[in-house]
Amino acid sequence: MSATATRPLSRITFYALLVLLTWVFVAPLLWMLSTSLKTDFDATRQPLSWLPRPFTTQAYVPLLTLGSETPVLRWFLNSIFTATANALLVVSTSVLAAYALARLEFPGRRVLFGLIVGTLFIPTFLFLIPNFLIVTRLGWLDSLWAVIVPGAGSAFGVFFMRQFFSTLPRELEEAALLDGANHWQIFYRVILPLSRPSIATLTVLAFLTNYNDFIWPVYVLFSPQSFTLPPGLAILQGAYTTHYPAIMAGGVIASIPAILLFVFAQRYVIEGVSRSGLKG
């Protein structure tokens, strides 16, 4: 078979593989949305069906009612607030530390960067007890500060931004120094405007990490009014019965910010990853 005859076949195989992979990722979301629009009986009826029979939004009513035993709207706002505040702190500390490690000359710079990168290899669970003791001493238990502050320093964020800053040409700083700018002015007026894609990428990653975190909020949040979405949605599952439509409705509500954030920041995320040297 000639090369020209095999080319269309290869293209069809390629697109078929793309469709298959797309379905693998999209199918769970569609099933979650479909189940959230079913009754309890319909959600467990055999054989399973993709289409709700009958179509109902009853699973959303108690979740969106203020003052209910499952204040999903409160959990939603708590998650948005903690994830946004934590992302701003992560970006601020990571950008400043990465700029110093990438562009400033001082003794021990490489050793310090190696220590920071080395913490990436330490299991996260080892930090639970020390962080819990610190939060307890500060009196932040059962408050949103306990979810925001402990993760404000990110070794990955420093590594990610440092990789991007290292790719910027030195001539930019030298030209700014000749014009009389100091390091802060160079950082603020030259480096930061060029770093928007990487900063946007780090913001998205930090937001989603905090937004989806389950283990740490379970440790430090106790009252339902203080819950974020992950621990809050976990209590929707009863001890003896499971209301699948309610759980799936909570999942649909929880996934909306993440999907919107990725849709609007997709271009910056792809550009930021490709320019930071983390691709492939």
C-alpha positions as CSV (number, residue, x, y, z in Angstrom):
1,M,0.0,0.0,0.0
2,S,1.4,3.4,-1.0
3,A,2.2,6.2,1.4
4,T,-0.6,8.4,-0.1
5,A,-3.2,5.6,0.5
6,T,-2.1,5.1,4.2
7,R,-2.2,8.8,5.0
8,P,-6.1,9.1,5.1
9,L,-6.2,5.9,7.2
10,S,-3.7,7.3,9.7
11,R,-5.7,10.5,9.9
12,I,-9.0,8.6,10.6
13,T,-7.2,6.6,13.2
14,F,-5.9,9.7,14.8
15,Y,-9.2,11.5,14.9
16,A,-10.9,8.3,16.2
17,L,-8.4,8.2,19.1
18,L,-9.1,11.8,19.9
19,V,-12.8,11.2,20.0
20,L,-12.3,8.2,22.2
21,L,-10.1,10.2,24.6
22,T,-12.5,13.1,24.6
23,W,-15.4,10.7,25.5
24,V,-13.3,9.2,28.4
25,F,-12.9,12.6,30.0
26,V,-16.4,14.0,29.1
27,A,-18.5,10.9,29.9
28,P,-18.1,11.2,33.8
29,L,-19.2,14.8,33.7
30,L,-22.3,14.0,31.5
31,W,-23.2,11.1,33.8
32,M,-22.9,13.4,36.9
33,L,-25.2,16.0,35.2
34,S,-27.7,13.3,34.1
35,T,-27.8,11.6,37.6
36,S,-28.3,15.0,39.3
37,L,-31.5,15.4,37.2
38,K,-33.0,12.0,38.2
39,T,-35.1,10.8,41.1
40,D,-33.5,8.5,43.7
41,F,-35.4,5.5,42.2
42,D,-34.4,6.4,38.6
43,A,-30.7,6.9,39.7
44,T,-30.5,3.2,40.9
45,R,-32.9,1.6,38.4
46,Q,-31.5,-1.3,36.3
47,P,-30.6,-1.1,33.5
48,L,-29.0,2.3,33.9
49,S,-30.1,5.0,31.6
50,W,-28.3,8.2,30.4
51,L,-31.6,10.1,30.2
52,P,-33.6,11.1,33.3
53,R,-37.0,9.4,33.5
54,P,-38.6,11.7,34.7
55,F,-36.6,14.9,34.4
56,T,-36.5,16.7,37.7
57,T,-34.4,19.3,39.5
58,Q,-35.6,18.3,43.0
59,A,-32.0,17.3,44.0
60,Y,-30.9,20.9,43.6
61,V,-33.7,22.4,45.8
62,P,-32.4,21.5,49.3
63,L,-28.8,22.3,48.2
64,L,-29.7,25.8,47.0
65,T,-32.0,26.7,49.9
66,L,-30.5,29.1,52.5
67,G,-30.7,27.9,56.1
68,S,-30.9,24.2,55.1
69,E,-29.0,21.4,56.9
70,T,-26.7,21.2,53.8
71,P,-25.8,24.9,53.1
72,V,-24.1,24.2,49.8
73,L,-24.2,27.9,48.8
74,R,-22.3,28.7,52.0
75,W,-19.8,26.0,51.3
76,F,-19.5,27.3,47.7
77,L,-18.8,30.8,48.9
78,N,-16.3,29.6,51.5
79,S,-14.4,27.6,48.8
80,I,-14.4,30.5,46.4
81,F,-13.0,32.9,49.1
82,T,-10.4,30.5,50.4
83,A,-9.2,29.4,47.0
84,T,-9.0,33.0,45.7
85,A,-7.1,34.3,48.8
86,N,-4.8,31.3,48.8
87,A,-4.0,31.7,45.1
88,L,-3.2,35.4,45.6
89,L,-0.8,34.5,48.4
90,V,0.8,31.7,46.5
91,V,1.4,33.8,43.4
92,S,2.8,36.8,45.5
93,T,5.3,34.7,47.5
94,S,6.2,32.5,44.6
95,V,6.9,35.3,42.2
96,L,9.0,37.3,44.6
97,A,11.0,34.2,45.7
98,A,11.5,33.0,42.1
99,Y,12.7,36.3,40.9
100,A,15.3,36.5,43.7
101,L,16.5,32.9,42.9
102,A,16.5,33.4,39.1
103,R,17.9,36.9,38.7
104,L,19.7,38.1,41.8
105,E,23.2,37.0,42.8
106,F,23.7,36.1,46.5
107,P,25.6,33.4,48.4
108,G,23.8,30.0,48.8
109,R,21.3,30.8,46.0
110,R,21.7,27.4,44.3
111,V,21.6,25.5,47.7
112,L,18.5,27.4,48.7
113,F,16.8,26.6,45.5
114,G,17.8,22.9,45.8
115,L,16.3,22.8,49.3
116,I,13.0,24.3,48.0
117,V,12.8,21.8,45.2
118,G,13.7,19.0,47.5
119,T,10.5,19.6,49.6
120,L,8.5,18.6,46.5
121,F,9.7,15.0,47.1
122,I,8.4,15.0,50.7
123,P,4.9,13.5,51.0
124,T,2.3,16.1,51.8
125,F,0.9,14.1,54.7
126,L,4.1,14.6,56.7
127,F,3.1,18.3,57.0
128,L,-0.3,17.6,58.5
129,I,0.6,17.4,62.1
130,P,3.1,20.3,62.2
131,N,0.7,22.5,60.4
132,F,-2.2,21.4,62.7
133,L,-0.1,22.3,65.8
134,I,0.8,25.7,64.3
135,V,-2.9,26.5,63.4
136,T,-4.0,25.3,66.9
137,R,-1.5,27.7,68.6
138,L,-2.7,30.6,66.4
139,G,-6.3,29.9,67.4
140,W,-7.4,29.4,63.8
141,L,-9.1,26.0,64.1
142,D,-12.6,26.0,62.5
143,S,-11.8,29.2,60.7
144,L,-11.1,29.8,57.0
145,W,-7.7,31.2,57.9
146,A,-6.6,27.7,58.7
147,V,-7.4,26.8,55.0
148,I,-5.8,29.9,53.5
149,V,-2.6,30.6,55.2
150,P,-0.7,27.2,55.6
151,G,-0.5,26.7,51.9
152,A,0.6,30.3,51.1
153,G,4.2,29.1,50.4
154,S,4.4,26.8,47.4
155,A,7.6,25.0,46.4
156,F,6.1,24.2,43.1
157,G,5.1,27.8,42.5
158,V,8.7,28.9,43.2
159,F,10.1,26.3,40.9
160,F,7.5,27.0,38.1
161,M,8.1,30.8,38.1
162,R,11.9,30.4,38.5
163,Q,12.0,28.3,35.4
164,F,10.2,31.0,33.5
165,F,12.3,33.9,34.8
166,S,15.4,32.0,33.8
167,T,14.3,32.1,30.1
168,L,14.1,35.9,30.0
169,P,17.1,37.6,28.4
170,R,19.6,39.4,30.7
171,E,19.7,42.3,28.2
172,L,16.3,43.5,29.4
173,E,17.7,44.0,33.0
174,E,20.9,45.5,31.7
175,A,19.0,48.0,29.6
176,A,16.8,48.9,32.5
177,L,19.9,49.3,34.8
178,L,21.5,51.7,32.3
179,D,18.3,53.7,32.4
180,G,18.6,54.1,36.1
181,A,16.1,51.5,37.3
182,N,16.6,49.6,40.5
183,H,15.8,45.9,41.1
184,W,12.3,46.6,42.3
185,Q,11.5,48.8,39.3
186,I,12.9,46.1,36.9
187,F,10.8,43.5,38.6
188,Y,7.6,45.5,38.6
189,R,7.9,47.3,35.2
190,V,9.9,44.8,33.1
191,I,9.7,41.3,34.5
192,L,6.0,41.1,35.6
193,P,4.4,42.4,32.4
194,L,6.3,39.6,30.5
195,S,5.2,37.0,33.0
196,R,1.5,37.3,32.6
197,P,0.9,33.8,31.0
198,S,3.0,32.0,33.7
199,I,1.4,34.0,36.5
200,A,-2.1,33.2,35.1
201,T,-1.1,29.5,34.9
202,L,0.1,29.5,38.5
203,T,-3.0,31.3,39.7
204,V,-5.2,28.7,38.0
205,L,-3.2,25.8,39.5
206,A,-3.1,27.3,43.0
207,F,-6.8,28.0,42.9
208,L,-7.8,24.5,41.8
209,T,-5.4,22.9,44.3
210,N,-7.0,24.7,47.2
211,Y,-10.6,24.5,45.8
212,N,-10.4,20.7,45.5
213,D,-8.5,20.0,48.7
214,F,-10.3,17.6,51.0
215,I,-7.9,16.2,53.6
216,W,-6.7,19.5,55.2
217,P,-10.1,21.1,55.6
218,V,-11.4,17.9,57.2
219,Y,-8.6,18.3,59.8
220,V,-9.2,22.0,60.7
221,L,-12.9,22.7,60.0
222,F,-15.5,21.2,62.3
223,S,-18.8,23.2,62.0
224,P,-21.0,22.9,58.8
225,Q,-21.1,26.6,58.5
226,S,-17.3,26.7,58.1
227,F,-17.0,23.9,55.6
228,T,-15.6,24.3,52.1
229,L,-17.2,22.3,49.3
230,P,-15.2,19.0,49.4
231,P,-15.8,18.1,53.1
232,G,-19.3,19.6,52.9
233,L,-20.3,17.4,49.9
234,A,-18.9,14.4,51.7
235,I,-21.6,14.7,54.4
236,L,-24.3,14.4,51.8
237,Q,-23.7,10.7,51.8
238,G,-25.8,9.3,54.7
239,A,-24.7,6.5,57.0
240,Y,-27.4,4.1,55.8
241,T,-28.6,5.5,52.5
242,T,-27.0,7.3,49.6
243,H,-28.9,10.0,47.7
244,Y,-27.0,9.9,44.4
245,P,-28.9,12.7,42.7
246,A,-28.1,15.1,45.7
247,I,-24.4,14.1,45.6
248,M,-24.2,14.5,41.9
249,A,-26.0,17.9,42.1
250,G,-23.4,19.0,44.6
251,G,-20.7,17.8,42.2
252,V,-22.2,19.8,39.4
253,I,-22.3,23.0,41.5
254,A,-18.7,22.4,42.6
255,S,-17.4,21.8,39.1
256,I,-18.8,25.1,37.6
257,P,-16.0,27.5,38.9
258,A,-13.3,25.0,37.8
259,I,-14.7,24.6,34.3
260,L,-15.3,28.4,33.8
261,L,-11.8,29.2,35.1
262,F,-10.2,26.7,32.7
263,V,-12.3,27.9,29.8
264,F,-11.4,31.6,30.2
265,A,-7.7,30.9,31.2
266,Q,-7.0,28.0,28.8
267,R,-4.9,30.2,26.4
268,Y,-2.8,31.5,29.2
269,V,-2.3,28.1,30.8
270,I,-1.1,26.5,27.5
271,E,1.2,29.5,26.8
272,G,2.5,29.6,30.4
273,V,3.4,25.9,30.5
274,S,5.1,26.0,27.1
275,R,7.2,29.1,28.0
276,S,8.2,27.9,31.5
277,G,10.0,24.8,30.2
278,L,7.7,22.3,31.8
279,K,6.3,20.9,28.6
280,G,7.0,17.3,27.5
